[in-house]
Amino acid sequence: MSKTQVSPQTAQTAAEQPLPMKVDVKIGSIRPEGSVRAFASINLNDCFAIRNVKVVDSTKGLFVAMPSYKAGNGEYKDICFPVTKEFREQLNNAVLDAYHQALTQSQSQGQPQQKAETPPFERAPEQGSGMKMAGL
């Protein structure tokens, strides 16, 4: 595995002038139960995609969990992650804002449908218990 070295002068110039980062977030699925509340996909500047980002509910509130793997020692290690505090805040805010927006939309779309239509399992005819065998 090779690393590209950047001269200190180039790194300092880049650090002094941070590029604006365009963060697009799509919430793929919302889960009303459990600690994982949603999965998200993130596109950065229309040129880098991150999948399987989780919105997790903990005792301290919602947080964003980056894709990770379980190391040999049992610890989870992030596969990709924001390097600076400022970008971490921007990324977290973008994901949580998209989650809240998707949650609001799903609730506003779901409530009239639930009141207007009975769920399919409540409409199903009752069935007797046990197995029925043909010809007996």
One Martini backbone bead per residue (centre of mass of N, CA, C, O) as a GRO file, in nm:
protein
  136
    1MET     BB    1   0.095   0.037   0.025
    2SER     BB    2   0.054   0.371  -0.083
    3LYS     BB    3   0.174   0.704  -0.037
    4THR     BB    4   0.112   1.036  -0.082
    5GLN     BB    5   0.318   1.304  -0.079
    6VAL     BB    6   0.304   1.620   0.086
    7SER     BB    7   0.403   1.913   0.109
    8PRO     BB    8   0.394   2.137   0.361
    9GLN     BB    9   0.315   2.379   0.185
   10THR     BB   10   0.063   2.250   0.054
   11ALA     BB   11  -0.086   2.171   0.316
   12GLN     BB   12  -0.111   2.457   0.430
   13THR     BB   13  -0.276   2.579   0.200
   14ALA     BB   14  -0.515   2.381   0.220
   15ALA     BB   15  -0.584   2.444   0.523
   16GLU     BB   16  -0.641   2.755   0.482
   17GLN     BB   17  -0.829   2.657   0.214
   18PRO     BB   18  -1.118   2.544   0.233
   19LEU     BB   19  -1.331   2.351   0.071
   20PRO     BB   20  -1.629   2.327  -0.041
   21MET     BB   21  -1.881   2.097   0.068
   22LYS     BB   22  -2.089   1.877  -0.095
   23VAL     BB   23  -2.382   1.741   0.073
   24ASP     BB   24  -2.552   1.443  -0.009
   25VAL     BB   25  -2.861   1.303   0.122
   26LYS     BB   26  -2.995   0.965   0.153
   27ILE     BB   27  -3.274   0.802   0.268
   28GLY     BB   28  -3.352   0.464   0.257
   29SER     BB   29  -3.434   0.384   0.569
   30ILE     BB   30  -3.689   0.354   0.817
   31ARG     BB   31  -3.680   0.278   1.173
   32PRO     BB   32  -3.890   0.263   1.453
   33GLU     BB   33  -3.707   0.034   1.566
   34GLY     BB   34  -3.448   0.048   1.751
   35SER     BB   35  -3.127   0.185   1.718
   36VAL     BB   36  -3.159   0.172   1.415
   37ARG     BB   37  -3.323   0.425   1.223
   38ALA     BB   38  -3.114   0.451   0.968
   39PHE     BB   39  -3.021   0.472   0.624
   40ALA     BB   40  -2.741   0.610   0.435
   41SER     BB   41  -2.645   0.825   0.161
   42ILE     BB   42  -2.337   0.974   0.038
   43ASN     BB   43  -2.243   1.275  -0.141
   44LEU     BB   44  -1.931   1.417  -0.251
   45ASN     BB   45  -1.909   1.645  -0.489
   46ASP     BB   46  -2.009   1.430  -0.704
   47CYS     BB   47  -1.737   1.201  -0.638
   48PHE     BB   48  -1.827   1.067  -0.349
   49ALA     BB   49  -1.930   0.761  -0.193
   50ILE     BB   50  -2.146   0.669   0.089
   51ARG     BB   51  -2.238   0.374   0.249
   52ASN     BB   52  -2.394   0.266   0.534
   53VAL     BB   53  -2.516   0.489   0.698
   54LYS     BB   54  -2.600   0.553   1.037
   55VAL     BB   55  -2.881   0.605   1.243
   56VAL     BB   56  -2.845   0.641   1.595
   57ASP     BB   57  -2.996   0.543   1.902
   58SER     BB   58  -2.928   0.681   2.217
   59THR     BB   59  -2.900   0.805   2.534
   60LYS     BB   60  -2.771   1.079   2.385
   61GLY     BB   61  -2.891   1.024   2.107
   62LEU     BB   62  -2.832   1.108   1.798
   63PHE     BB   63  -2.617   0.939   1.554
   64VAL     BB   64  -2.339   0.896   1.337
   65ALA     BB   65  -2.252   0.597   1.152
   66MET     BB   66  -2.005   0.466   1.005
   67PRO     BB   67  -1.862   0.255   0.823
   68SER     BB   68  -1.772  -0.083   0.938
   69TYR     BB   69  -1.546  -0.302   1.119
   70LYS     BB   70  -1.438  -0.600   1.269
   71ALA     BB   71  -1.190  -0.661   1.457
   72GLY     BB   72  -0.999  -0.899   1.613
   73ASN     BB   73  -1.055  -0.743   1.907
   74GLY     BB   74  -1.377  -0.631   1.861
   75GLU     BB   75  -1.345  -0.375   1.728
   76TYR     BB   76  -1.463  -0.087   1.572
   77LYS     BB   77  -1.391   0.029   1.236
   78ASP     BB   78  -1.366   0.279   1.034
   79ILE     BB   79  -1.350   0.317   0.692
   80CYS     BB   80  -1.475   0.608   0.698
   81PHE     BB   81  -1.389   0.963   0.770
   82PRO     BB   82  -1.369   1.245   0.923
   83VAL     BB   83  -1.094   1.457   0.997
   84THR     BB   84  -1.252   1.704   1.080
   85LYS     BB   85  -1.453   1.872   1.290
   86GLU     BB   86  -1.606   2.045   1.081
   87PHE     BB   87  -1.688   1.811   0.888
   88ARG     BB   88  -1.833   1.637   1.092
   89GLU     BB   89  -2.055   1.843   1.150
   90GLN     BB   90  -2.161   1.871   0.861
   91LEU     BB   91  -2.230   1.572   0.817
   92ASN     BB   92  -2.415   1.524   1.059
   93ASN     BB   93  -2.620   1.748   0.991
   94ALA     BB   94  -2.703   1.639   0.713
   95VAL     BB   95  -2.809   1.363   0.807
   96LEU     BB   96  -3.010   1.457   1.032
   97ASP     BB   97  -3.179   1.640   0.850
   98ALA     BB   98  -3.266   1.417   0.650
   99TYR     BB   99  -3.402   1.240   0.860
  100HIS     BB  100  -3.615   1.441   0.963
  101GLN     BB  101  -3.744   1.488   0.687
  102ALA     BB  102  -3.820   1.189   0.627
  103LEU     BB  103  -3.990   1.148   0.881
  104THR     BB  104  -4.200   1.368   0.825
  105GLN     BB  105  -4.294   1.257   0.550
  106SER     BB  106  -4.381   0.971   0.646
  107GLN     BB  107  -4.590   1.069   0.854
  108SER     BB  108  -4.770   1.244   0.662
  109GLN     BB  109  -4.826   0.999   0.461
  110GLY     BB  110  -4.912   0.762   0.666
  111GLN     BB  111  -5.165   0.854   0.834
  112PRO     BB  112  -5.398   0.866   0.626
  113GLN     BB  113  -5.364   0.567   0.533
  114GLN     BB  114  -5.420   0.429   0.807
  115LYS     BB  115  -5.711   0.543   0.843
  116ALA     BB  116  -5.833   0.452   0.557
  117GLU     BB  117  -5.673   0.173   0.597
  118THR     BB  118  -5.662  -0.152   0.653
  119PRO     BB  119  -5.466  -0.374   0.739
  120PRO     BB  120  -5.421  -0.682   0.597
  121PHE     BB  121  -5.421  -0.859   0.866
  122GLU     BB  122  -5.719  -0.756   0.945
  123ARG     BB  123  -5.867  -0.875   0.671
  124ALA     BB  124  -5.815  -1.151   0.724
  125PRO     BB  125  -5.917  -1.451   0.752
  126GLU     BB  126  -5.986  -1.688   0.956
  127GLN     BB  127  -5.791  -1.953   1.100
  128GLY     BB  128  -5.732  -2.252   1.181
  129SER     BB  129  -5.580  -2.472   1.363
  130GLY     BB  130  -5.356  -2.645   1.212
  131MET     BB  131  -5.352  -2.907   0.989
  132LYS     BB  132  -5.437  -2.966   0.651
  133MET     BB  133  -5.538  -3.254   0.477
  134ALA     BB  134  -5.565  -3.397   0.193
  135GLY     BB  135  -5.813  -3.656   0.193
  136LEU     BB  136  -5.923  -3.660   0.523
   0.00000   0.00000   0.00000
